[in-house]
Amino acid sequence: MDQQIEALCAGADKTYSVGELAARLKLGVQEQRPLRVKLGMDPTAPDLHLGHAVVLRKLRTFQDFGHKAVLIVGDFTAMIGDPTGKKKTRPTLTREQVDANAATYLQQAGKILDTHSDRLEIRRNSEWLGAMNFADALRLAQQMTVARMLERDTFADRYQSGEAIFIHEFMYPLMQGADSVAIAADVELGGTDQTFNNLVGRDLQSARGMPPQIVMVMPILNGTDGVNKMGKSLGNYIGISESAQEQFGKVMSISDNLMLEWFRLCTRIAPAEIAQLVDPSITHPRQAKERLAREIVSEFHSADEAAAAAEDFKRRFAQGLLPEVIGEIILERSLLQDGKIGILNLIKAAGFAASSSEARRLVEGGGVTLEGIKIADPRQMVTIDSEPILQVGKRRVARMVVAKV
């Protein structure tokens, strides 16, 4: 039991509380049942990244000890949007947007989690939140005071600065807490930015006469820029479904001072070995970073693919060559006008940017070339008549081929 507690709490920023976790584990043994360990994920974007993987890997640790993961796809809460860390109200998503984003979540999470039915339960919180009527919502709101809600730093900062706070944003923590009640969670996992929401779940369970869930929060992973929390909107992320080549190249681009954090949160390497890897007097930083990249790529692909990505990286950047095999992107003819396409649309069609604004930033940053010629004007129309090679940054390369029919 002591070894299990040590392994489960390893790497966590804080557990509320370790003593309660130990007691709940012992109760589970007595009742011969696994703990129900909750993780909620709102599908506000289509891709999961390494930041999500930090808490998913902790959830897998619980599974490895025989406990049951309950993955809640927040299809209802995503339409409102978590106000955590936001200085302004989040835009509302439609049901269609949420469903499209959620479509690949389970496949991506399955790269980390044990998906056997004995170890994983998947729920959508629209099951219970969508069934509520207005009276139910009011009863839920009675569980929280405005003063308590304003203790949350996000709301307190916005209130002090005069930024608008809408009533529906107050409902978000309550809805997340209602998820814990609905699935009878023993433990809830989240990032440190979710601490307030997770603790609300404890309050709502206690109010219902249920044992309050143990809350375990994990550190937030800094993105590839080394400054901000990893997130797709900032372009500082590594998607867990990206190619081995893309993942490897992005890891190799991070600053040396990020390696300790990434080794701790993104790999299974023991602390003693990590200490040697990040000590430049023992291990050269480039060798350490290559080890980090191999470990991360192996997690989502395989050791062989990680080795191939490492060789490809050396060939392209140490020797200044393109990869031996360049993938093809088939362009639908309907995207072309007189054989031409706007460069922003071309970048999006290649999958190198999720939006026109992201594609524009790539062009204006000077990182886009077509057939080796830099594209500087985001309004430029380019001709696709000879299967040109599009390159975005140092790592994303594809041959653009127009569909024959």
N, C-alpha and C positions, 0 to 999 in steps of 0.2 A: 504493500500500500504506500509506504513512504517513497519508494522508487517511482511509482505511478504519479504521485503528487509532484515530485520533483520534475519529472519529464513533462507533465502537463503545464506546469507553471513556468518552465524554462522559457526565457525570452519575452515573457509577458511584461508589459509596463506596470500593470497593477491588477490585482485580483481582489474582488469584494465578496468574500474574503477567503483566504487560504484555509482557515479553520472551518468555515462553512463547507468548502469543497471537500475537505477530508471527511466531514460528518456525512455529507450527501453520498460520497463514494461508499462509505461503510454501510449506509442505509440501503444503497443499491445492492450490495452484496447480500445483506440480510433478506431483502425482498426478491433476490435473484432476478433483477432486471437491470438493463443498461441505463445509464443516464441519457436524457434527451438533450442534445446540445444544439442550440439554435444559432443560425447565422442568417440574417436577412440581407438581401441584395436587391436594390432597386435598379431595374433595367433602364437607366436614363441614357445609356450609350450602348452601342452594339458589342463592344469589345471589353474583355477583362484584361487586366495588366498585372505586372509584378506587385503592385501595391495591394491588389485584391489577393494575390497569391500568398501574401504573408499570413493573413488570417485563415485562408483556405488550408494552408499547411498545418496550422494549429488545429483546425477542425479534423484534419486527417489523423493527427496524433491521438485525438480522442477516439476516433474510429479504430485505430490500431490497438487500443486498449479494450476494445469490445463495446464501446458506446455507440449510440445511434445519432448520426448527424441529421438535423432537420433543416434543410435548406429552404428558406422562404423567398420565393420570387415576389418582390414587392410590386406586383402589377397595379395594385390600387394606390399604394403610397407614391409610386413613381409619377402618377398623374398630378400629384400635388407638389412633390419635390421636397427633399430634405433641406431645411434652411441652414444646416450646419455649415459654419464657416462662410456664409454668404452675407455680403453687405447689403444686398438688395433682394427683393422677392424673386424667386426662380420662375422662369416661364413655365406655363402649364403644358404638359405633353398630352397628346391625344391617345386614345386607346390603341389606334393603329400604330402610332410611333412606339408605344410601350411594347406591344406584341412583337413588332419587328425586331426591336432590340433584344427581347427575351429569347428569340428563336434559337440563338446559338449559345446562350448562357450555360445550359446544362452540358452541352458537348465540351465547352471550354473548361468548366469546373471539373468535368470528368477526367481531365488530364492530371488532377491532383487527388481528388476524392475517390474512395472506394464506392462504386456505384451499385454494389449488390443491395438488393432490397432489404436485407437484414441490417445493413449498415447505413442506408441513406433513405430518407423520406423527403419527398419534394412536395411543397405546398405553395399555393398562390394566395396572398392575403385578401384577394377579392372574394374568396370563399366566405369569409366572415364579415369583413368590412363592407363589402358590397351588399350584404344582406341587411345591414343596419337601416333603421328608419330614423327620422329626425329625433324622436324621443330617446332612442338608443344613443345617438350622438350627444345629446344633452346630458344623459346620465354619465357618459364617459367624461365629458367636460367637467362634471362635478367633482371628479377625482383630483383636480389640480387647481391651485390658486394662481392668480396673476403674479403675485409676489414671488412664488416659487419659480414660475416660468421665467421671470426676469432675472433670476439668479444665473441663468445660462449666459455665458459670455457673449455669444452671438447676438442675442436679443438685447442684453445690457448695453453693448457697444452701439448698436443701432439706435436704441432709445436715447442714449446720451448724445449721439451725433445728430439726432433729429430725423433719421431715416425712417421711412414708414415700416410698420410691422402690421401685417394683416392677420385677422383672427384665425384664418385657416392655417397659418403657419404654426400657431400655438397647438393646433390639433395633431401635427405630425408626430411629436414625441408620444402623445397619447395613443395614436394608432399603432406605433411601433410597440408600445407597451401592451396594447390589446393583442398583438400577435403572440406575445409570450403567454398571455392568459389562454388564448385559443388552443395553443399546441402543448400547454403544460410543460414549459421549458424548465429543465433543471439548471442549465447553464446557458448564458448568452455570450457570444463572442463578438468583438468589433474592434475598430481602431480607437485610439485615444480620443478622437474627435466625436465618437459615438457614446462617450461615457454618460452624459446626461440622459440621452434617450434610453440607454440600457438600464440605468438605475430607475427610470420611470416604470419599466417593466416589473422591477422588484416591488415598487409601491402598489401597482395595480394588482399584482398577485396577492400581496398581503391583504389588501382590501377585500379580496374575494375569499379569504381564508385559505389560500394556497401557500405552500412553502415558497418563499421568495427565491428567485433564481440567483445563482452565483453569476457575477459579471466578471469577465476577463477581457481586458482591453490590451491590444497589441500596439507597438510603436508604429508611427506613420512613416512610410518609406519616402525619402526624398527622391525626386525625379532625376533624370539624366542631366538636368541643368545644375543640380547640386544646391538649388535655392528653394524651390517650391515643392509642395506635395505632388507626388506623381499623379498626373491626370491627363486625359486626352485633350481637353480644351487648351492646355498649354503646350501640347506637342512634346512633352518631356517624359513620355511613357515608353515601355516595352510591352507590347501585347503578348499574351501567353499563346496566342494562336498564330503569331508571326512566324515566318520561315526561320530555320536555324541560322541561315546566313545573316538575316536582318537582326536577329537577337544578338548574335555574336558581335557584329559590327557596332551596335549601339552600346553594348557593355564596354567595348574597347574604347569608346569615345568619352566615358565619364572621367571626371577628375580623380586623381590619386586619393584625395582626402575622403572620397565617398566609399572607398573599398571596404573599410572596417564595417560600416553600417550595412552594406550590401552583403558582405560575407555572413554577417550575423543573422540577417533577416531573410536572405534569399537562398542559403545553402544549408546543408546538413553537416558541414565540417565542424569538428570539435573546436571549442574555444582555444585550447592550447595550440593547435595547428594554425588557427586564424591569427593568433598573436605573432607567430613566426612569419606568416605570409605577408602581413602588413608592416613588418619591421624591415625597412630598406637596407639595414646592415646585414640582414640574413637573406632576404629575397629581393631581387630586382623588381621594382614596381611593374614593369611590363610583363614579367613572368607571372607575377601575382595576379595581374588583371586578366591575363590569358587563362589562368586557372579558374578565376571567377567566371569568366565567360563560358568556359567549357562546362562548369558545374551547372550554370543556369540553363544552358541549351540542352544539356543531358536530361534535365528535369522535365522538359516539355517535348523533347524529341528522343534522341538516343545518344549514347556515347560515340557511336560511329558517325552520326550526323554532326555532332559537336567537333569531332576531329576533322571532318571534311570542311566544316565552316572555318576552322582555324587555319587550315591550309589555304583555303580560298582567300581568307583575309590577308595572309602573308603575301600571296601572289599578287593581289590587287593593290595593296598599299605599300608593301615593302619594295615591290618591283614595278609598281605603277601600271599594272595590266588589268584588263577587264576579266571577269570570270570566264572559264572555259565554256561553260554552258550558260547561255542567257535565255531566260524564260520568255515566252511569247504571250502577248496580250492581244486577244482578238477584239477588234473594234467593230461594232455594228455600223453598217453603212448609213443608217439613219442619223448617226452622230455627225456625219460629214456634210458640208455644203460645198459643192463644186470641188470635192477632194480635199477640203480644208477643215480644220477644227481649231477652236480657240485653245491656247496652251493650258489654260486653267481646266477646261473640260477634259483635255488629254491627260493631265496629271490625275484628275479624279477617276477617269476611266481606267487608268493603270492601277488604281488602288493605292496610290502614293499620297493621297490626301483625302480626308473625309468631307471637306467642304471647299467652296470657292475661296473663302477667306484664308483657310489654311494653305491652299495652293498658291494664293497670291503672296502670302508671306514667304513661301519657298522661292518663288521667282524673284521677289524683291530682295531676298537675302543672297542672291547670286548663286544659288545651288542647283540650277536647272540647266541641263544641256540637251540638245537634240542633234544627234550625229556629231557630237563633239563641239557644237557651237552653242555658246551660252545664250540663253534667252533672258533678256533684261526687261522686256515690256510685258506685263501681265495681260495686256489687251491683244497681244500678237496672235494672228491666225497662222497656223503652220500647215504645210502640205504633207499628206501621208501617201506617198506614191512609190516608195522604195523600201518599205519595212525598216524605217529608221529606228535607231537605238535611243531610247529616252533614259536619261540618268538624272536622278534627283539626289543630291548629296553624294556621299561617297559609297553608299551601300545599296541604293535602290536602282536597279538596272533592268530594263525590259525592252524587247523588240516589239514594236507596234505593227500589227498585221491587220489589214482590213478584211472583214469577212467576205467570202466569195459570193454568198447569196444573202 
